[in-house]
Structures are given as structure tokens and as C-alpha cells.
């Protein structure tokens, strides 16, 4: 997966300054029509690669669907639930014919049943390893809790597979500024020891919108310059 040009700097301290042109490019891209394309529960249901893809992964109830909705400015594009494990398929959303947003099932929800969790895990692994259009995997971490053991296991698997990923902190509005800075610093320190981790850690909130414009700018740099007709 190829990374686009860096938009932010100083991510560890949280004192970031985005390029206004990049922010505007991100705003314009995510103002485009975004439509649901497919929901895959098995390998045969995966749509053929057609656009650069950005996938969102993380523990159950970390806020993946809420983040997709916040990025696109739509409240109900991706289904949001307070029940962990509700997203049970890989959902694909076409953003203006330039970018495909991919919402992956959450991991670490044991109550879903061992057989179902195994099926989800196998499908996610198949998607991640065999998707040439995947430009970036966004690994979401709850800012209230930081890295958990299962997150570290996922990071280790991504390192072994040489799959580049960027860590996004979610629910930043639920943490004090000092607490957020501490979590961000700890996560960044651990990411530096990971071969496949993107060096920049972005903190986001689907509630107050913090970090959303900067993330849009990052992702716009990875989109196709020629929309499909």
C-alpha cells in the first residue's frame, strides 16, 4: 500500500498544522456523493477492485461506523450501534468515484460466538492480504483506553504481513487534553517500534469533529485524481 504525501507534522505532541490547500482538497472530496456499494460476508461477495481503498479496522465498538459517518458528513451512511459486534460484514462505500471507504467488522468481540468470529477474522485476513487497491489501513484505537492486548496482536500480524497501517485515536472528546496527550504519546512510542506502522497518530472525534478535517486531507492525498464516469 502506497502512502500519499504527509499532510501533518508533529503528530506526537498534538501540535499539528495542516496545509490549507490539503484541507480544502479533503473537504471537497468528502462533500461528494457517497453511496453504499456492497456488503460482503464471504470472499465471493467482495466487489472487484476499482478505486483506491481506505479500510477502517479496530476493536468492536471503537467507533468505526461513527468515524465513516463523520468523514462523509452523513449520520446514517454506516450503521451505528451501541451493541458491540453489530457490523458483521465488510461494507464498501464509493466516495464520488474517487475513493472506496471500507468498514471492516470489529475484532475482539467474544460474545459473537467462536465460529462467527473465526469466519469474520478469516474474511478480513483474506481481504487485507489480497486487495491490490488497498492504499491504507486505518487502525482505530479508543482514546479512553489506549492500546489493548488484542490491538497489539493485530499490529503484530500486520507487521508480519508487511501491511502498512495508520493509527487513529477515536472518541477524543471523551478524554481531557492532558489525558489525550498522554495516550497519544504512549501509542506513538509503541508505533515507532512497529515496522508497518505509519509514523503519524491522528486523534479524532465523531462528536465534536476534532481531527476530521485533517484526516480528510490525509485520505484525499490517496484518492484517484480521475473520477469514474
Steps between C-alpha positions, in 0.01 A plus 500: 500500500646828394478796735425844369691816590497591866252767593575543868808529714570475870225242551646371821457827684161571347619845384428441132451748221338387178557649157191712414504371143502141626215574739296649216572199277379274779186708555412494132556126467289406801224737388446269201217251487580186699299187432490148636640256243509157661499307824719190484463206737721267295783521249269456202301809599799736502456757220776511239768766570416819313616794716767572760370355826528622859406236756402565862577231759487484877349338807123462514327824600814710443304736275576390143152563362472830687830615350392408146178697555692799637744500208219501243275735697219244505342369816371169367734402216667232711283328758582607854410291802575495870508122476853364440532265205205645305705552181518144370617556144752704304315809377618697195410865434584681174602861568446706186655238275841587643537300819349185651444507877500152655345437842636173643330292774635574846736252659514378857130444563492154655124502563440477126589132515824326416394374157369840392811681627719250314304559179530879535872475573563277200308733269683807629838327460409398145397854415810663648746261337345484157377851428735683257285815515543540879693823549482530878368312798382727780528322834262663748587513871266632769671806652348420838681169527803509272648180362357172624657154469283414201606824326863402548426156358343661194797733459739205521303318229509807278875531556552136401290550188679829419164679477543872566249653740433831671369524857202727560389582853120518525266658757757771577222722635456261794857553626656806664765680294770375736366147487480507122858628472621221729318228304618644172861508616483141631341369180749690283793359700375147443424564132862602446601146590266352241632447149171554318358787707460843342691753713213748544231444763180696443247568777139526386149545636182423311314710760678837494673453163856538626756345267242430229617772259862390541410136436302597191810680371717193565261269317440738210871476421445128434193535277474458125539834313265378224144431617317213330238593243 
